[in-house]
Amino acid sequence: MRYDPGRDLVWLLLRPWVAIPRLLQLVWSFTGLVVVVLIQGGSSDPAVQQRLARRILNTLTGLGPCFIKVGQALSTRPDLVRRDWLEELTRLQDDLPAFPHAIALKRIEQELGAPAHELFEEFPDHPVAAASLGQVYKARLQGKAWVAVKVQRPNLTFILRRDLVLIRALGITAAPLLPLNLGFGLGDIIDEFGRSLFEEIDYVQEAANAERFAALFADNDAVYVPQVERMLSSTRVLTTTWIDGAKMRDSAELEALRLDPSALIRTGVISGLQQLLEFGYFHADPHPGNLFALPGRSGDLGHVGYVDFGMMDSISDSDRLTLTGAVVHLINRDFASLARDFQSLGFLSPTADLTPIIPALEEVLGGSLGDSVGSFNFKAITDRFSELMFDYPFRVPARFALIIRAVVSQEGLALRLDPQFRIIAVAYPYVARRLLAGDTTEMREKLLEVIFDENGRLRLDRLESLLAVVGQDAPAPGRELLPVAGAGLRLLLSRDGADLRRRLLLTLIRDDRLHTEDVRALAGLLGRTFGPVRIAGGLLQRLNPMAAA
């Protein structure tokens, strides 16, 4: 159960009776689909588009797990795929044809050592959901609560090996004909996809992933992770506690259940940022089929349940810190620092000349920011950035494939619930709060880098930008600023704040005299931001949320 493109290619070449019929099936299926899309794709008739969406769904479903996974990724992108196709593609998440129940029962007995009726007090005769790699049953333990039992589809390893070899061969062959400038081979993308798929079909690893993910969010009431029943799990069967919640796929459905889509989006985005920028361990497949909306609120956060931990990945500490800084540099329009961030992350060669690249970044990315953080659109950025890659030596490091997938999927899910959503409008206040709190050594170092220039002068405009964005679009800005004020004061007076205090003194006392204009500017900024009336309103809001009305 390990992806190895070289080994698998030899394996399939030695089985031409397997490879040739499957290759002909793929070519025939996609040729027919492309022809129909070219002919009917521009039609304004809803019935035609519905039939076309159904054909796309049936084609991907009929071709099996690898192609279903591609369709799942597309189903989270309302900005890439027509909305009248999305409803059909969403069915790829957990509404696929089930495999025979008898095979599932046999698999449970083989894997767990006893028949299902002996292991569970109640076990149904049909699954509640069927996905690309397995199907799920709602069962009840002996005298205990309900559980979800995921049983893997039969012959899955063989199917994945066969199809990945063919997809890789077709991709590499067709790459020169495609309008792509990825900076690395299309084969590398397929290899990353293959590795993640093979990791996803190892349920022992998925159980360990779920437990690690749960530990990271143990103190967060807004994020729920089902508990793994280790005694009833194996390589191809996984049993976890059952989640009673609604799929995060339709805002009207959520509102009918008295759930707030905006609060749920906020939880999803902030928890995703925590995974990437704090924990360094993230769920790489946050599509609507893997996220449940649960009742309850924690402040302005809705309650969200995560499932399916087969596709997970890690990010290094250095990349985490650089990404945090890149968000701040982007919003502050510090494109020179942003270019250096791209070098550190591997998107640009360490020897690349940044002189022509910095103004190009400003031209492509600067205009997308608009007048406020909230106007930033990740999709618009990626579209324009792809143009930049043709003219400058950019490349996408392979290690970022799943990170990009996770961010794109997260924004796609949010756009599905709220077409006006902007991911950076949540991301930047989150980063700003972390920087201003200085709760870790790396955040304190990044804060100093952001608010002091190369000569040690305080950049009041940067500090003001950070403070302003914390309460942006919040119902009660003072409520958001109150914990920031407390954390900042603690940092300034603590032993950890020694470097910050020293730099502040050096910037205010230069050339053996006190620069009163800097003192007055800093005092004015703090007065405007943390004025008694504003903070009192925030304190009242924290003590009595109804006071916001």
C-alpha positions, 0 to 999 in steps of 0.5 A: 500500500505504497505509491511507487510510479516506477515499480507500478509502471513495470507492473502494468507493462507486464500486464498488457491485457489489463493496460490496453483495454483500460487505456482505450476506455479512458480515451474513448470516455474523455474524447466523447465527453470533450466533444459533447462539452464543446458542442453543448457547453455554451447552451443557455437551456437549463435542461441541456446543462443539467443533462451535460452535468449528469453526463460529466458525473456519470463519466467520472463515476464510471471511471472509478476512484481516481477520477471521482477524486478529481470531480470532488476537487472541482465540486468545491470550486463554484468560481471554476465550475458552472453552478448548474453543474455543481449540484451533480458534482457534489454527489461525488462526495458521498452519494456514489453507488454502493458496492454489495452489502455482502462484500462489506460484511465479508470485509468486516469479518476478515479485518476484525475477526468476527461477523458484524452481528457479533461485534455490533449490537445493531448493524444495518443492511445498507450503508448511509453513504458511499464515497470514492474509496469506501462506504459508511454504515451507522451501527450501534455498539454493545450497550453504547452509542452510535458509531460510523463504520467505514468499509473500504471498496474491494480491489482498491489497491489494484484499481489505483495502481492501474489508473495512476500509471495510465493517468501519469503516462497520459498527463506527461504525454499531453503536457506539452500540448496544454497551456500550463507553466507550472515550473515543474512536470505535470508528472510531479503533480500526479505523483503527489496525487498518487501518494496522497491516495495511497495514504488515504486507503490505509485506515490504520494511518487514518486512525492515527491522523484523526487522533493527532488532529483531535489532540490539536483541537482538544481545547477548542469547543468550536471544532469536533473530531470523532473518537476512533474505536481502535478495537473495531478498526483495521487497515480496511475498516475504520470505526469512529463515533457518529456525528449528527450534523448537516453537510456544509453544502447549502446555506438555505439548508443550514439556515432552515436548521437555525445554523449560521453559515457565516459563523460556520465559515469563520470556524472553518477558515480559522481552524484551517489557518491554525492547522497551517500557521500554528500546528503545521499539520492540516486536513488537505481535503476539506470539501463539504462531504468532510465537514459537518455543521453542528448546533451551538456557538462559541462566540462568533464561531459556529461548531464544525465537525471534521471527518475523513482524515486520510488525506493529511499533510505537514508543513515545516516550521520555517514555511509556517513562519514565512507564510505568516509573514507573507500574508502581512507583507501582502496586505502591507503592500511590501512587495520586496519582502513578499518577493523574498518570501517567495524565495524562502518558500521555493517559488523563486530560485535563491539566485533569481534577480528580484529587481524586475520581479518586485514591480511585477508582483505589485502590478499583479497582486497590488490591484487585487487588494482593492481598498480594503482587506475584505476585497481580496479574492484568492481566485483572482490572485491565482488567475493573475499569478498564473500569467506571471509564471509565464514571464518570470522564473516562478515554479510551484514546489511539490511540497505545496501541492496539498497546501494549495489544494486545502486552501482552494478547497476551503475557499471553494466551500466558503464561496458555496455558502456565501458567494461574497466571502473573502478568505483573506478578510478572516485570515489577515485579522487572525494573523494580526492578532497573533502577531500583536499578542506575540505569544510565541518566540517566532511571532515576536520575531515576526512582529519586530520584523514587521513594525520596525524598518531596516534602520530600527525606526518604528513603522507606525503605518504598519502598526496602525494597519495591524491594529485597524484590521483586528476589528475590521467588519466586527460587530463590536470592534472594541470587543476584538481589541480588548484581548489584543490590548491585554496581550500586548501589554503583557508582552511589553511588560514581560521578560519576553518583551525585552527586545521590543522595549529596547527597540521602542526606546532606540526608535524614540531616543535617537542622536541623544535626544527624545524625538517628541514627534514620534512619541506624540504619533505613537500616543495618538495611535494608541489613544485612537485605538484603545480609547476608554469609550471603545474599550469599555464598549468591548468589555461590556460586549464580552460581559453581556453579548446582548449589549451589542444590540 
